[in-house]
Amino acid sequence: MGRTVKLLSICERVTEDDGSESVSVRVHPVMIPRTHQLAGVGGAFNAVYVEAEAAGQLMFYGQGAGGAPTASAVLGDLVSAARNKVAGGRGPRESAHAALPVRPMGQTPTRYHVSLDVADKPGVLAQVAQVFAAHGVSISTVRQRDRRNTASLVVVTHQAPDAALRSTVDEIDRMDVVREVVSVMRVEGEAE
């Protein structure tokens, strides 16, 4: 798919259908395009990628993992806590800048890559597709590879709420024609 897997922490301001706003926050592994700036971050490096209307796309990149960077961050936190204690303060607190509610994860839409081991016989793909449809999860692409007496079926979805995908996968996992749900991975970035 021309993608790589990265562990991302995602926070985005979301406008709901009724015009109200909320914040969607989550941390999970995702598949991102190999051409995305975050795809090249590795080793002891971390990055913060920001998309903003006024500023466009910004990325802040530097060491943030491993022995020395972690020790430096911990020491910096200890110094900050000590300064706050000496000054009589309680330390930094969360921002109340916008005071937006957090959108429940089950309502957060994402694309998904679902890999299945299934029986290699006619009608299996139709049965699996019917379960996706029954839960309102639209399929973008399907790829099937034959093996001895089984087939590998990979489904990539359009955006769907997390709760809908979870219930889809739970039902698929109970199907007689499905030997195993091998993996479920979120997909971020532009559709291909």
Beta strands, then each sheet from edge to edge (+ up, - down):
strand 1: 3-15
strand 2: 21-33
strand 3: 45-52
strand 4: 56-63
strand 5: 109-119
strand 6: 139-146
strand 7: 150-157
strand 8: 160-161
strand 9: 178-187
sheet 1: 1+ 2- 9- 5+ 7- 6+
sheet 2: 1+ 2- 9- 5+ 8-
sheet 3: 3+ 4-
end
